[in-house]
């Protein structure tokens, strides 16, 4: 019979997906309010001086070593690397033990994500081909998982568990695709081979630690900082270092479930034998030693990837992403922002996200199901699948991120930001209504 301690530990080690979605949904609401604050500050003249904080120079200087950037760049290149580390860990978790670990289950979100990236990029290109804004094709490709989780939290039982899992897995595959696009097509400056070689050497050390199943988190954190610096200097966007670090963090445990159960059961029996029922406070040195041994067994069965995820979810969802929104969502909606020569950016983003995303997600999903490569989530319909595609058209964090990298002209960046904000706000409303209506029809049928 399994003990309470064993069940509690299994819950801890296998609950990364639930923790990710729960904290992501709350983080989505915080992200929404931070985006509103940023827009208000950018459009109220008496508050606009507050935006100067993002231009403050900040840096680190130790001897001859020096790295200096303004505040917004520290957020976008530094803190967002931690966000990408968290995303990378979630992708790794889903591939190893989650919804993407079983080919039949993985095919639907993979096909859906591909459609949700390819069709929006094509629509954007249709409006911008041959123009200076053509490089922004990556902007409408991404689904914002935090906002999507927030919408699903509001929907409650209107959305089946299968569809929620589908959308979450889709967004994770979508993030992986966006990371690849970011690394390959949006370098921050000219590529420096020497720094890429340094980064590769650090990766070899990290992979060696992974091979030896080294479980000291500080080893990965320290080497990860070196990796971030070398990737930053190489010309590839520094946030990719977070994903590379996630690849190397061990997902193995030191002991298996049977061994863990046996060891903990033995220790609990010893604990009970050493107890004094009249005591309310554990004061026996023998009991304290047994508790320490149980704690060591819990550490042995907890993968380091899960420990990193548990540690990162709170700061990522409640600090890093809100800071990113405050720093990047502030765009002044002047009368001529959508009437400029770069209006095609707004058209590409608007139709790419609001039309391309749901159509691409649905078409590629339908195709994979008809080819018998995948199957509909349990208790779901094609109408509900299309409705989830509407929720998937919410693009915010990655869309703003790529917008900052796609253009060097500040006016083009502003038009792209404004289009992302307006379109995402509309997508939240339409996605909510679509899932609510299709869910009600399913229930009444």
C-alpha positions in Angstrom: 0.0 0.0 0.0 1.4 3.4 -0.9 2.0 5.8 1.9 0.8 9.4 2.1 4.4 10.6 1.7 4.8 8.6 -1.5 1.6 9.9 -3.0 2.6 13.5 -2.1 6.0 13.0 -3.7 4.4 11.6 -6.9 2.1 14.5 -7.0 5.1 16.9 -6.8 7.2 15.1 -9.4 4.3 14.7 -11.9 2.5 18.0 -11.5 4.6 20.3 -13.6 2.0 20.4 -16.4 -0.8 21.4 -14.0 1.5 23.9 -12.2 2.4 25.4 -15.6 -1.1 25.9 -16.7 -2.5 27.1 -13.4 0.2 29.7 -12.9 0.1 30.6 -16.6 -3.7 31.4 -16.4 -3.2 33.7 -13.4 -0.1 35.2 -15.1 -2.3 35.9 -18.1 -4.6 38.2 -16.1 -1.6 40.0 -14.7 -0.1 40.3 -18.2 -3.3 41.8 -19.4 -3.4 44.6 -16.7 0.3 45.4 -17.2 -0.3 45.8 -21.0 -3.2 48.2 -20.2 -1.0 50.2 -17.8 1.7 50.4 -20.5 -0.7 51.7 -23.1 -2.3 54.2 -20.7 1.1 55.6 -19.7 2.2 55.9 -23.4 -1.0 57.8 -24.3 -1.5 60.1 -21.3 0.8 63.1 -21.7 1.2 63.7 -18.0 2.4 60.1 -17.5 4.7 59.7 -20.6 7.8 60.8 -18.6 7.5 57.5 -16.7 8.5 55.6 -19.9 12.0 57.2 -19.6 12.8 54.5 -16.9 13.3 51.9 -19.7 16.1 54.0 -21.2 18.2 54.0 -18.0 21.7 52.6 -18.5 22.5 49.7 -16.3 25.4 47.4 -16.3 28.0 45.1 -14.6 31.7 46.0 -14.4 34.3 43.8 -12.8 37.9 44.8 -13.5 38.2 44.9 -17.3 35.0 43.0 -17.8 32.0 45.2 -18.6 28.5 44.8 -20.0 26.1 47.7 -20.1 22.6 48.0 -21.6 19.6 50.1 -21.0 16.8 48.7 -18.7 14.6 47.5 -21.5 17.4 45.6 -23.1 18.2 43.9 -19.8 14.5 42.8 -19.7 14.4 41.7 -23.3 17.8 40.0 -23.5 18.4 39.1 -19.9 15.2 38.4 -18.0 13.5 37.0 -21.0 16.3 34.4 -21.3 14.8 33.0 -18.0 11.4 33.0 -19.6 12.8 31.0 -22.5 14.5 28.6 -20.1 11.1 28.0 -18.5 9.5 27.4 -21.9 12.4 25.1 -22.9 11.9 23.1 -19.7 8.1 22.8 -20.4 8.8 21.6 -24.0 11.3 19.1 -22.7 8.8 17.8 -20.0 6.0 17.4 -22.6 8.3 15.6 -25.0 9.7 13.2 -22.4 6.6 12.5 -20.2 3.7 14.7 -21.3 1.3 15.1 -24.2 4.0 15.1 -26.8 5.6 11.8 -25.6 3.1 9.6 -27.3 3.1 9.9 -31.2 -0.7 9.5 -31.6 -1.4 12.2 -29.0 1.4 14.5 -30.2 0.4 14.6 -33.9 -2.7 16.7 -33.5 -1.0 19.7 -31.6 2.1 19.4 -33.9 0.0 19.6 -37.1 -2.2 22.3 -35.5 0.9 24.4 -34.5 2.4 24.0 -38.0 -0.8 25.3 -39.6 -1.0 28.1 -37.0 2.5 29.2 -38.0 2.6 28.7 -41.7 -0.8 30.2 -42.7 -0.3 33.5 -40.7 3.2 33.9 -42.1 1.8 33.5 -45.6 -1.0 36.0 -45.0 1.5 38.5 -43.6 3.7 38.0 -46.6 0.8 38.5 -49.0 0.3 42.0 -47.6 4.0 42.9 -47.3 5.9 41.0 -50.0 8.5 43.3 -51.7 8.2 46.1 -49.1 10.6 47.2 -46.3 8.2 45.5 -43.8 8.5 42.1 -45.3 10.8 40.9 -42.6 7.9 41.0 -40.0 6.4 37.7 -41.3 7.3 36.0 -37.9 5.1 38.4 -35.9 1.7 36.7 -36.3 3.1 33.2 -35.9 3.0 32.8 -32.1 0.3 32.0 -29.6 0.6 33.6 -26.2 0.1 30.8 -23.8 -0.4 33.0 -20.7 -3.3 34.9 -22.3 -4.7 31.6 -23.8 -4.6 30.0 -20.3 -6.3 33.0 -18.9 -9.2 32.7 -21.4 -9.6 29.0 -20.6 -9.7 29.7 -16.9 -12.6 32.1 -17.5 -14.4 29.5 -19.6 -14.3 26.9 -16.9 -16.4 23.8 -17.8 -17.4 25.3 -21.2 -14.2 23.8 -22.5 -13.4 20.1 -22.1 -10.2 18.9 -20.5 -9.1 17.4 -23.8 -9.4 20.7 -25.6 -7.5 22.5 -22.8 -4.7 20.0 -23.0 -4.7 20.3 -26.9 -4.4 24.1 -26.8 -1.6 23.9 -24.2 0.3 21.4 -26.2 -0.3 23.4 -29.3 1.1 26.6 -27.7 4.2 24.7 -26.5 4.9 23.4 -30.0 4.2 26.9 -31.3 6.8 28.3 -28.8 9.3 25.7 -30.1 8.7 26.9 -33.7 9.0 30.5 -32.7 12.3 29.8 -30.9 13.7 28.2 -34.1 12.4 31.1 -36.2 14.0 33.6 -33.7 17.3 31.8 -33.7 17.6 31.4 -37.5 15.9 34.4 -39.0 16.2 37.2 -36.4 19.9 37.6 -35.3 20.5 40.8 -33.3 23.6 41.7 -35.2 26.4 40.2 -37.3 27.3 36.7 -36.3 30.7 36.4 -34.5 32.0 32.9 -35.0 34.5 33.1 -32.1 31.8 33.7 -29.5 29.7 30.8 -31.1 32.7 28.5 -30.5 32.9 29.7 -26.9 29.2 29.0 -26.5 29.6 25.5 -28.0 32.4 24.7 -25.5 30.2 25.7 -22.6 27.4 23.6 -24.1 29.8 20.6 -24.2 30.5 21.1 -20.4 26.7 21.3 -19.7 26.1 18.2 -21.8 28.8 16.4 -19.8 27.1 17.4 -16.6 23.8 16.0 -18.0 25.5 12.8 -19.0 26.8 12.3 -15.5 23.4 13.2 -14.1 24.9 16.0 -12.0 22.1 17.4 -9.9 23.7 20.5 -8.3 21.6 23.3 -9.8 24.3 25.9 -9.3 26.6 24.1 -11.7 24.0 24.7 -14.5 23.2 28.2 -13.3 26.9 29.3 -13.4 27.6 27.7 -16.7 24.3 29.0 -18.0 25.4 32.6 -17.3 28.6 32.1 -19.3 26.4 30.5 -22.1 24.1 33.5 -22.1 27.0 36.0 -22.4 28.7 34.1 -25.3 25.4 33.7 -27.1 24.6 37.4 -26.5 28.0 38.4 -28.0 27.7 36.0 -30.9 24.8 37.9 -32.6 22.2 35.2 -32.0 19.5 36.5 -29.7 20.6 36.0 -26.1 17.3 34.4 -25.1 18.2 31.3 -27.1 20.7 30.5 -24.3 17.8 29.8 -22.0 16.5 27.1 -24.4 19.9 25.6 -24.8 20.4 25.5 -21.1 17.0 23.7 -20.7 18.2 21.0 -23.0 21.1 20.1 -20.8 19.3 20.0 -17.4 18.7 16.4 -16.4 15.2 14.9 -16.4 16.4 11.6 -14.9 16.0 10.6 -11.3 18.5 8.8 -9.1 16.1 6.1 -8.0 13.0 4.6 -9.4 9.5 4.5 -7.9 9.8 1.0 -6.5 13.1 1.7 -4.7 11.7 5.1 -3.5 8.6 3.4 -2.1 10.5 0.7 -0.4 13.1 3.1 1.2 10.5 5.6 2.3 8.2 2.9 3.7 11.1 1.5 5.7 12.0 5.0 7.0 8.4 5.7 8.0 8.2 2.5 9.9 11.4 3.5 11.8 9.8 7.0 12.4 6.7 5.5 13.9 8.7 3.1 16.1 10.7 6.0 17.4 7.7 8.3 18.1 6.3 9.3 21.4 2.5 9.7 21.1 2.4 12.2 23.9 4.6 14.7 22.1 3.1 17.4 19.8 6.5 18.6 18.6 9.1 16.3 17.0 12.1 16.6 19.2 13.7 13.2 19.0 17.2 13.3 17.3 16.4 9.9 15.7 13.2 11.2 14.2 14.8 14.3 12.8 17.5 12.1 11.2 14.8 9.9 9.6 13.0 13.0 8.3 16.4 14.2 6.8 16.8 10.8 5.1 13.2 11.0 3.7 14.0 14.4 2.3 17.1 13.0 0.6 15.0 10.3 -1.0 12.5 12.9 -2.2 15.4 14.8 -3.8 16.6 11.6 -5.4 13.3 10.9 -7.2 12.6 14.6 -8.1 14.1 15.4 -11.6 16.2 18.5 -11.7 14.0 19.8 -14.5 11.0 19.7 -12.3 12.8 21.5 -9.5 13.8 24.3 -11.9 10.3 24.6 -13.2 8.8 24.9 -9.7 11.4 27.5 -8.9 10.9 29.5 -12.1 7.1 29.5 -12.6 6.4 32.2 -10.0 9.1 34.7 -11.1 8.4 34.1 -14.8 4.6 34.5 -14.6 4.4 37.2 -11.9 7.6 39.3 -12.5 9.4 38.7 -15.8 6.4 38.6 -18.2 4.6 41.6 -16.5 7.9 43.6 -16.7 8.1 42.6 -20.4 4.6 43.8 -21.0 5.2 47.1 -19.1 8.4 47.8 -21.1 7.2 46.7 -24.6 3.4 47.2 -24.8 3.5 51.0 -24.4 2.6 52.4 -27.8 1.0 55.8 -28.5 -2.2 55.4 -30.5 -1.8 58.6 -32.4 -4.3 59.5 -35.1 -1.9 58.6 -37.9 -0.4 55.4 -36.6 -2.5 53.1 -38.8 -2.7 55.7 -41.6 1.0 55.7 -42.2 3.0 54.2 -45.1 3.5 51.1 -43.0 -0.2 50.2 -42.7 0.5 46.9 -44.5 2.2 45.8 -41.3 -1.1 46.2 -39.4 -3.0 44.4 -42.2 -0.5 41.5 -42.1 -0.6 41.2 -38.4 -4.4 41.6 -38.1 -5.4 39.1 -40.7 -2.4 36.8 -40.0 -3.4 36.4 -36.3 -7.2 36.8 -36.5 -7.8 34.8 -39.7 -4.6 32.9 -40.4 -4.2 31.3 -36.9 -7.7 29.7 -36.6 -7.8 28.7 -40.2 -4.3 27.2 -40.2 -4.9 25.4 -36.9 -8.2 24.0 -38.0 -7.1 23.0 -41.6 -4.0 21.2 -40.5 -5.8 19.5 -37.6 -8.6 18.4 -39.9 -6.0 17.1 -42.4 -4.1 15.1 -39.8 -7.4 13.6 -38.5 -8.6 12.7 -42.0 -5.2 11.1 -42.8 -5.7 9.1 -39.5 -2.4 10.5 -38.2 -4.3 12.0 -35.2 -7.7 12.1 -33.5 -10.0 14.6 -32.1 -9.7 15.2 -28.3 -12.3 13.2 -26.3 -15.8 14.6 -26.2 -14.9 17.3 -28.7 -16.3 18.5 -32.1 -14.7 20.1 -35.1 -16.6 23.3 -34.2 -14.9 23.3 -30.8 -11.6 22.7 -32.5 -12.0 25.8 -34.7 -13.1 27.7 -31.6 -9.8 26.7 -29.9 -8.0 28.0 -33.0 -9.6 31.4 -32.3 -8.1 31.3 -28.8 -4.8 30.4 -30.4 -4.9 33.6 -32.4 -4.0 35.6 -29.3 -0.5 36.8 -30.0 1.3 38.9 -27.4 4.6 38.1 -25.8 6.4 36.4 -28.7 4.7 38.6 -31.3 5.9 41.8 -29.5 9.3 40.1 -29.1 9.7 39.4 -32.8 8.3 42.8 -33.7 11.2 44.4 -31.8 13.7 42.3 -33.8 12.1 42.4 -37.2 12.3 46.2 -37.8 14.9 48.9 -37.2 12.6 51.7 -38.1 10.8 52.9 -34.8 7.6 53.8 -36.8 7.4 50.2 -38.1 8.0 48.8 -34.7 5.2 51.0 -33.3 2.7 50.0 -36.0 3.5 46.3 -35.4 3.0 46.7 -31.6 -0.3 48.5 -32.0 -1.5 45.9 -34.4 -0.5 43.1 -32.1 -2.3 44.7 -29.1 -5.5 45.5 -31.0 -5.7 42.1 -32.7 -4.9 40.2 -29.5 -7.6 42.1 -27.6 -10.2 41.3 -30.3 -8.9 37.6 -30.3 -9.5 37.3 -26.5 -13.1 38.4 -27.0 -13.8 36.3 -30.1 -12.0 33.3 -28.7 -14.0 33.4 -25.5 -17.3 33.8 -27.3 -16.5 31.0 -29.8 -15.6 28.4 -27.1 -18.5 29.5 -25.0 -21.0 29.1 -27.9 -19.7 25.9 -29.2 -19.4 24.4 -25.7 -23.1 25.3 -25.0 -24.3 23.8 -28.3 -22.4 20.6 -27.5 -24.0 20.5 -24.0 -27.5 21.1 -25.3 -27.2 18.6 -28.1 
